[in-house]
Amino acid sequence: MSYLKIIDRNGKPHILELTKDRYVIGRDSDRDVQLNDQTVSRTHAEIFKFGDHYIVRDLNATNGVYVNNEKIEEEILKNKDEITIGSTLLIYESDPPQELSQVPNGPEDFDTTLVLHEGQQEQQQAAQKSVRTYAITYDESPYNIATELIEFMKETENEPNFYSFIAEKISNYLKSQSTYIIKVDASKMQLDVLGYFAIGGEKNQFSKTIVKKAVSSQKCILTSDALSDENFSFSESIVIRRIGSAMCIPYLYGNNKIVMYTHRTANQEPYSQSQFELALLISTILWANINK
């Protein structure tokens, strides 16, 4: 369980146990955490859950949000991080703090900058689809998948949406939230989506950071926790799209590179090594078809 230790202007700590997925902080009375401070915007910041982590985000506040004295737009919180909002200090703690003083029940109970309205904000709407855990059965063996994919590609190779059909197949095989087949102009790092499948239907759910990293390094990428991976954790797309585990496999094609990218959300089980090997097999079949 995680906590916020909120230090009022008298120096007294108040402990808020983080039991919800999202908290809005601001000066207005209907905020989850109301700060009676004229330097705080009406809707100043939010703290929301992402997988096993909490993230603080500036909601275009006039005076900004600071974490450990550095101004941020969005930051993954670590134990003992100090968040400054107006003249109020909030300390994020991933372990139970020693001072478990009772949070006041209402504004009449104290004379500080702090008013807490636990439960007044609705839960974050329809955040992410529930996720299933899968086990590979005999029918989903690599041999059967390869055979079926080759036949499917033969049947659909003349279809105008060929790459999108293939992307959907790959998502089904790998139990992914989304899959993209992308052409990359390596000299300009321009990305052109040839086809995609995404639960929710959004075309640009993929992480350009991961794709560009795979292309520039000319290496296949498997990240089991993109949010904690120091190579990608700074990427806004990973945070906003809740990308948990991702695989990216580049292939040199003329002056361009073709990339197969697929990911799961932070709520899903991360890809395993065997699933990465399956993705390599699938990409080999795909690249062989492109080269025909």
N, C-alpha and C positions, 0 to 999 in steps of 0.2 A: 504494500500500500504506500502511496505517495502523499506528501503533505505540503502545504504552504504555511510557512511561519510569517505572519504579517505583523510588522513592527509599527505600532501607532506612534503618534508624535510625542507621546510621553515615554516612549521607549519600552512599552509593555508589549510582549509578544502575544499574539492570538493564533491559535492553530486551526487551520482548515484542512480536514481530511478530504482528499480528492477522490470522490466516489463517482463522479459523473464523467462523461466523455468530453464535456466542453464547459468552460466558465468564461463569461464575459465580464470584463472589469471596466468600470467607468464611474462618472460622477452622477449619472441618472439613477433615480431610486429603484428602477426595475432591473438593474444589473445584478448578476450573481454576486459580485463583490463590488459594493458601492464605496467609493472613496470621496469623502467630503473635503475636497481639495480643489481650489480654483485653478491650479496648474494641471489638473487632470481633465481630459476631454470627456464629454458625455458618454461616448463609447470609445474607450481608449485602447484596449488590448483584449486579447483572448488567450486562454490557455486550453489546449485541446489534446486529447490522447491520440497517439499514433502507435499502434502495436503495443509494445511494453514501455513506451516512452511518452513524455509530455513535451509539448512544443508551445512556446510563447510567440505570439505574432502581434505586431503593431497594426492597429486598425486605422491607419492614417491619422494618428493623434498629433495635435499641434506641437507638443513638447517631446514626442517620441518615447521610445522604450529603451532602457539600457539594461544589459546583462553584464555583470562584472565590470561596470563603468564603460562599456563599449556600446554605442548606439547600434541597434539591430532592427531588421525588418522581421526576421523570423529566426528562431534559434531553438535547437534541441536542448532541453534542460538536463543538466547533470547534477548529481548530489552536491548540495551546498552552493549552487549558483545563486547569486544575488541579483534580483530584478528590481530596478528602480522605476517607479511610475509616479511622476510628480514628486512630492516630498515623502512618499511612502516607500519603505523597503519591504520587499517580499523575498523570502529565502525558500528555495525549493529544496525539499528533503525527501530522498527516496527511502529513508528509514525513519521509524517513529522518532520524533524529536523528544528531547528530555523534558522540555517544558510543555506539558499537556494541560495548560490552563484552559478552562472551558470557554469556548467562543460565546460571546454575549448573545442573548436571545433577541435583542431588539435595540433600537437606537436609544431608548430611554435608559438603558442599563449602563451607559458609559459616556464619557465626554472625550472622544478621540476623533481621528479622521476616518475611522473605519466603521462601515455598516455591512454586514453580510446578509445576503438574501439567498440562502441555500434553497434550491428547488424551484425558484421562481422562473428561471429560464427553461424553455422546453429543451428536451434532448436534441442533439444534432440530428437533422432530418435525414432519414433513410440513408445513413452514411455509406455503408457498403453492403453488398449482398452477402448473405451468410455463405460460409465456405465449407465445402465437404473435404474429407480426407479420403484418399484413394489408395487402393492396393492394386498392383499390376497382376492381372489374372493371365491364364494361359493364352486366352484370345487376344490379349494386349501385348503379347511377347514381341520383341523387336522384329523377328522374322515375319510374323503375321502383319505387323504394322507396315513393314517395308513392302511386302507383297501387295497389300491393299492400297497403299499410297501410289505405287507405280501404276496400278490399274486405274485408279481414280484420275491420275494425271493424264493418262492416255485418253480417257473419256472426256475430259474437260479442257484439253490443251487449246482448242479453238474457241473457247468461250471468252467473251470480252472481259469478264470478271474472273479470269483464271486465277490470278494471284490471290484474290480475296477468298475464292473457294479453297485454295490450298492453305491459306492462313487459318481458316476456320477448322480445317482438318487437323492442322498442327496443334491448334488450341485444344481440340478434343483429345488428341493423343497425349499431350503434356499436361492436361488439366489446368490450362492457363487462363488468366483473366483476359489477356489480349495477346495477339501475335501480329507482327508487321513484317512485310517484305519490302525493303527499302533500297533504292538506288542512291549511291552517294558519289558525288563529284569530289574526289579526294583532294583535288587542288584547291577548291573553293569551300569545301566542307558543306556543300549544298545537299539537302536531303529531299528526295522525291519518293513518296510512298506509292509503291506499285500496287499494293493490295494489302488489306488488313481485315482482321476480325477483332472486335472488342465488345465485351459485355457492357451494355450501356450505349454502344453505338458511336462513341466519340472517336474521331479520326486521329487525334493527336494525344493519345493517352501514353505514348511511349516516352522514355527518357532520352533526349538528344545527347545528354552528357555521356550516358553509357554507350550509345551508338558511336559517337565521335571518338571515345576512348578506344573502342574496339578497332575502328578504322585506322586511327593514327598509330596505334601500337601493333597493328596487324596480328592481333591475338584474339582468340575466343575468350569470352568472359562468362564466368558463372559467379554471381554474387548471391549468397544465401540470405544476407540481411543488408540491403542497400542503405538503409537508414543509419546503420552503424559502421558501414564501410567508409573509411576515411577518403577513398577515391571518389565517392559519390554523395556522401551525406550532406554536402553543402548545396546540392542541386535542389532548386525550388520545385522542379517537376516531380522529383521523387517524393517530396513532402506532400505536395498538393494532390498528386495522383495516388498516394498511399502505396507506392511501389515497395514491395517487400523483397522478393527474390526475383532475379532476372537472369536471362541468358542471352548472349549476343554473339553471333557467329558470322564473321565477314568472309567474303569470297571475291577475289580479284577477277574482274570481267572487263577486258579491254582497258580503257582509260578510267573506268569507273569501278566501284566496289558494290557488290550486292550484299545486303546484310539481312539475316534472319534474326529478328528480335522477338522475344516472348517474355512475359512476366506474370507473376502472381502478386496479389495484394499482401499487405502486412498481416492480414487476418488469416492467410492461408499457410499451410505447411511449406517450408522452403523446398526448392528443388534438391533432389539427391544427386549423388555422383552418377548413379545408373540412369537417371533421367537426363542428365547432361550428355551422357554417352548416347542415349536415344536421340537427343536433339542433334548431335553430330551426325548420326546415321541419316536422319531425316534431311538435314541440310545437304549431305552428300548426294542424296537422290535428287533433291531440288536443283542443285548446281549442275548435275549431269543433264537434267532436262533442259536447263537454260542453254547449255553448250551445244545442244543438238543442232 
